Amino acid sequence: MCARFSEQQVHEYLYQQGMERLIEDVPEFECHAAAGSTAAAETETLRDGDEADDEINFELWRIIKERALEKLERLHRTIRYGEFIGSKVKLPIDSTRPMELDLLGQHEDGLFILELKIDRSAERNAFSELFAYSNYIAGMFALSGHKDIANVLVANLDVKITRQAFLYDLLITDRNIIVYRPEFSKETLQSLRLKLHIPTDDDFRYFTNRLLSHDAMSCVVASFHDLPGWIDSAEAAGSPPDHTIEHLTALSSYAAQLMEAEHLHGFCFIRKPWSEVTLFYPNSLIICALNPFRLADPERSNAITEQLKDEHHAAFWEVPMLGFEGRLAFIAQRAVKDCFTNDYRYELEFPLWSAMVTSGMGWSTPITSASGQRA
């Protein structure tokens, strides 16, 4: 029924009525809160000493969903009470036709940008336009970042690629973004309501299985010698000495901070073999991060490669992928050099993470770990 009204008509009505009058309540958030309370009570019961009858069923997509719902709930509860302060705001960029921002608003946490897309054919460019406006506004303020401006999209999200892009920007790029679907209960413009878009369980499963799969990760291993008195392999009661654990933990934490500064999504940890196992390098710093160049959408990428000569196809895929692994290598090198000495000897390897997690290297286990900017 949305097709009965032009984008201009919907825009004018939305600007006139405001967000609070048109946005519907979200029953899912009430269920989410109740489920969270139940889970907390069950966790507290286990802490009191009761044992669970069944093994814990760990499903990563449920954790990803939980994080997404928490973020959407926070954004929704502020955006819905925001107010518009500008409509069809022109953003001059040069002497040509300026960009035109649909709606500019303010809410409890600052400013928000609203982009309206009624036509299904226009959805593909929705996020690129929305972020272009958002970045323009953010660029007016020195030192502002991509999370300082909230992004609101009003669209049907009928195209699968846009639903995937939404989840990616929400969880991986970590933007403050929220989507509302325009719905009409009657054949009148006055029946317009904005319903919060909440991804389905299948969306979260797809996102987790594809975007966060082992094959999507790049890995670098920096191996190095013991440093007597600081890092030793001699064990006490089957474990490395306390000072060894302390210093390797510091190395891992520093590497995680470097990952955070580079806006990488992944984790790092130290691997040290049992003292009975003799290795040339008895210590390894392992850094693993989500490589965005392993996640190309086939539809979009094929449209590009079809325009390239055959001999350039490999470069299109491999060069940026290897360049990303170079960033990981730089972090590993810097972590080792900064924490030890500039001439400290180490060796870099670039194993496949999908092979590492199935290699069965039982002699070496993580003794410390840290997360970067987590996906």
N, C-alpha and C positions, 0 to 999 in steps of 0.2 A: 504493500500500500504506500510505501515511501515514494515510489516512482511517480505518484500522482502530483507531487509537489516538487517544485524546482528547488535547487540549492539556495537560491536567493530568498525564496519564501521561507524556508526553514531557518535560514540565517536570521532574517528579520524577526521572526517569531521568537527564536531562542534568545536573541539580544533583548527583546522587549520583556520577556517573562523572567529571565534569569535562571540560574542553575537550580536553586533550591526548589522552585515550584515544579520543575520538570523531572528532576532525578528521583527515581523510585528507591524505596528501601531495599536492602539486600538481605533476604532471609538467610542466605548462606553464611553470612558473618555471625549470626546468632547461633547457628548450628556449629560453626567453627569454634566459637567461644566455649560452648558447652562441651564439645569434644576435647578441647584443650584442658578444661577443668577436670574432666574424667581421667584423661591421661596423666595429669599432674597428681591426682589422688592415687592412681594405680602405682605411679612411680614412688610416691611417699610410702605406700604400703610395703613395697619391696625394700625400701630403705630401712623399714622397721624390723626387717628380718624374715619376712615371709618370702617363700620361693614361688616362682611362677611355675605352673604345671607344664606349660608348653614353652618351647624355644621361642625367642623373640624373632618375629618375622621382619627382617630388615629389607625395606624396599626404598631405594634411593629416590624414586620419583615422588614418593609421599613426602619425603623431607623437602624436596624442591617445591612441591605444591604448598607445603606449610609456609615456607619462606615467602612465596609469591602472594599467598592470601594475606599474610601479615602486612606486607608492604602495600597491597591494594587497599586493604581496610584503612590503613593510616592515611593514604592519599584521598580515598573516598570521603572520609569523615571531615576533611578540611575543604576539599574542592567543592563539595555540594553546597557549602555555605559561603562560597566565594561570590564576588560580584564583578560584573564586567565594567571596565573603565575605558574601553576603546573598541571600535568596530571598524573593519576595513582599514586598518592602520597601514599606511604606506611606509615601506622601509627603503629609502633611497640607497642604491649601491653604486650607481654610476649615472652617466647621462642618458642611458636607455630607460626602458620601462622599469619602474621600481617593483620590488616584491610587495605583495599585499597580504598582510596578516589578517586572518578572519576575525578573531576576537582576542582581546587582551584583557586579562582579569587579575584580581588580587584575592588572596585567601590568607588564612592564618599564618602560613609559613612563607609568604612572599608573593611573587608574581606567577601567573600561569598563562600559557599560550594555548588557545583552542583552535584546532583545524577541523573544518567540516567537510566531509566527503559523502555525498548522497549517491552519486553514480558509482556502480560497481567497477566500471572501467577505470575510474580515477583512483581506486584504492592502492594500486601498486606504487604510486608516487606519494602516498599519504605521509609516510614516516620521513622520507627525505625532505619534503616540504616543511613538515612540522619542526624537524630539528634544525633546518636552515633558519627558520624564524626564531627559534629558541636560542640558537647560537648567536644570532644577530643581536638580540636583546642582551644576552649575557655578555657579549663583547663590549657593551657600553660601560660595563662596570669592571674596573681593574681587579684582576685576580679572582674573578668569579669563575665557577666551574660548571660542568655539565649537570650537576645535581642541584644547582641553585635556582633553576627555573623549572617549574612543573609543566609537563606536557600533557595536553588533553586532546584526544582524537575522538570525534563523533563520526562513526562509520559502521557499516554492517559487518565488516570483516568476512565477507563471503569468500574471498580468495585465500586459499590455504597458505600461500607464501606470506601474506600479511599477518596471519595469525602466528606463524613461526617467527616472523620479524619482531612481533610484539613481545613474545616471550624472551627472545634473545636480548632485546633492548632492556627489558625489565630486570632480567636476572644476570646476564653476562656483562652487558655494557653498564648496568646498574644505573640507568636513568630513572628519574621520577616521571613515570608515564602511566597513564590510565586511559582506558577506552570505554566509551558508552555507545550502545546501539540505539539508533532512533527507531521507535516503534509507535504505531498509530492504532489505537483500539477501535477507532471509527474512521470513516472516510472524511474526516475534517482535520484541518491543521491544528485546531485547538485540542485534539486528542493526543498530540505528540507527548511522548514520555521518553526519557533517557534511561536505559537499562544498562547497568554495569556489565561489561563483558568479563566473564570469568572463564578461563580456559577449562576444557573438559579433562577428565582423567586421561583420555587417549592422547590429548595434546601434551600433557606432562610426561606420559610414557614415551612418546615419540621424541620429545625434547631431550629426555634423559638418555634414552638408548642411542640416539644418533649424535646429538651434540656433545654429550658427555661420555661417549664410549671410549674404550682404551685406544682405539685407532685414531681418535681425534686429538690425542695427547702427543706432545713432543717431550723428549727426555734427554738430559745431559748428566753425565756422571763424572765428577772430579775426584780422582783417587790420589791419596797422599800418604807419606810415611808417618810413623809415630814421632812425637816431639817429647823426648824424655823429660819427665817431671811435670809435663802438661798433658800429654796424650800418650798413654801406655797401653800395651796389650795384656800385661800381666793381670790375671783375674783374682778377685777376692770373693770367695763363696759363689763361684760361677758367674760373676758379673764383673764388668770393668770397674776400676777404681772410681771412687766418687769424683775425684778431680778430673778424671777423663770424661765422665758423663757431663760434668759441669761445663767443661770447655767445648765439648762437641755440641752440647745444647746451645751454647752461645753462638757457635758458628752457624748452626741451623736457623736460629732465630734471626741472625743478621741477614742471612740469605733470604729469609721470608720478608724482611723489611725492604730489601732491594727489589723483590718481586712486587711488593705493594707499591713501591715508588714507580715501577714500570707499568702498573695497572695490569699485571698478569694474573690469570686465574688458574690456580693450581696448588701445589704443595711441595714441600721439600723435607728430606729427612737424612739422618746419618746412618750408614750401614757399617757394622764392624763385625768381622768373623770371630768365632770362638778362638781362643788362644792356641788350640791344637792345630788349627788350620794355618799353614804357612803361606803367606802371600807376599809378593814384592811390595804392594801397597796395602796395608792392613786397614785403611780407613777410606770411606767414600762418602762424599756429599752428593746426594741425588736430588735433582730439581726436575719437576714435571709440571707442565703447564698446558692449558688448552691452546692448541695452535689453530687460529681462525682460518688459515689457508688450507686446512684439511677439511673444511666444512662448506665448500662451495656448493651453492644450489645448482643442480644440473640444468634447470631451465634457463637460468640467467647465464651461467657459464658457457653453455652450448651456444647461446646467441652471440657471445663474444668470440669464442674460438672459431666459429664458422667464418668469421671475417679475417682470420689470421692465416698466414701460410702454414703449411704442415710442419715445417721445420721450427716454427716458433711456438707450437703448442706446448712442448715440454718446458720451455722457458716460462711460459705463462703460469704453469703450475709449480714448477720446482724452484724457481728463483725466489719468490716471496716465502715459500715454505722453508728453504734453507736460510733465508735472511732472518726469519723468526728464530730458528734454532741458534743462529749466531748471537741473538740477544740473550738467550739462555746461557750460552757459553760465556758471554761477557760477565753475566751475573755470577756464575760459578767461579770464574777467574778472580773477579774482584773480591768475592767473599773469602776465598782462600788467601789471597795476597794481603788483604786488609787485616785479617785475623791472625796471620802469622808474620812472615817477612816477605819483602818484595821479590826475593830470589828463591823463595821456597819452592821445592820441586813438586810437581803434580802432573797428572795425566788426564786428559779429557777423552771421553767416549760418548757416542751418541746412539745408544741402543734403542730398539723399538720397545716402547712401554708395554704394548700388547704381548710381547715376548717375555719381558721381565716378570710380569705378574703371573706367568704360567711356567716359569723356568724351574720352579721347585728348588731354589737355592737355599736349602734348609740350614746350611751352615752359617748363613749371614742373615741377621734380623735387625730391623730398625731399633735403635736404642733411644732415639729422640726424634721428634718430628715437629714441624711447624707449618702453618698454612700461610700462603700469600693472600692475595685478594681472591677470596673463594668464589667459585662459581655456584 
